[in-house]
Amino acid sequence: MSTIRSQYTTIKGERTELGRRTFKVEERHFHREAKSQHAQLESVHQHGSRKDVKIKIHRKLT
């Protein structure tokens, strides 16, 4: 979970936000996503669908 700290200032008698900083507790990890994408590319299944080819309705329902 991250902590958000805001800095405020008064302009013409109204309180407005001057800036915001986000402090993250832990770094984000992307290694697992890269491994799964690599495994998908090496599998025998077709990935995604082609936009230029119409899919038959019986293929959509099964």
Buried (B, 14 or more C-beta within 10 A) or exposed (E): EEEEEEEEEEEEEEEEEEEEEEEEEEEEEEEEEEEEEEEEEEEEEEEEEEEEEEEEEEEEEE
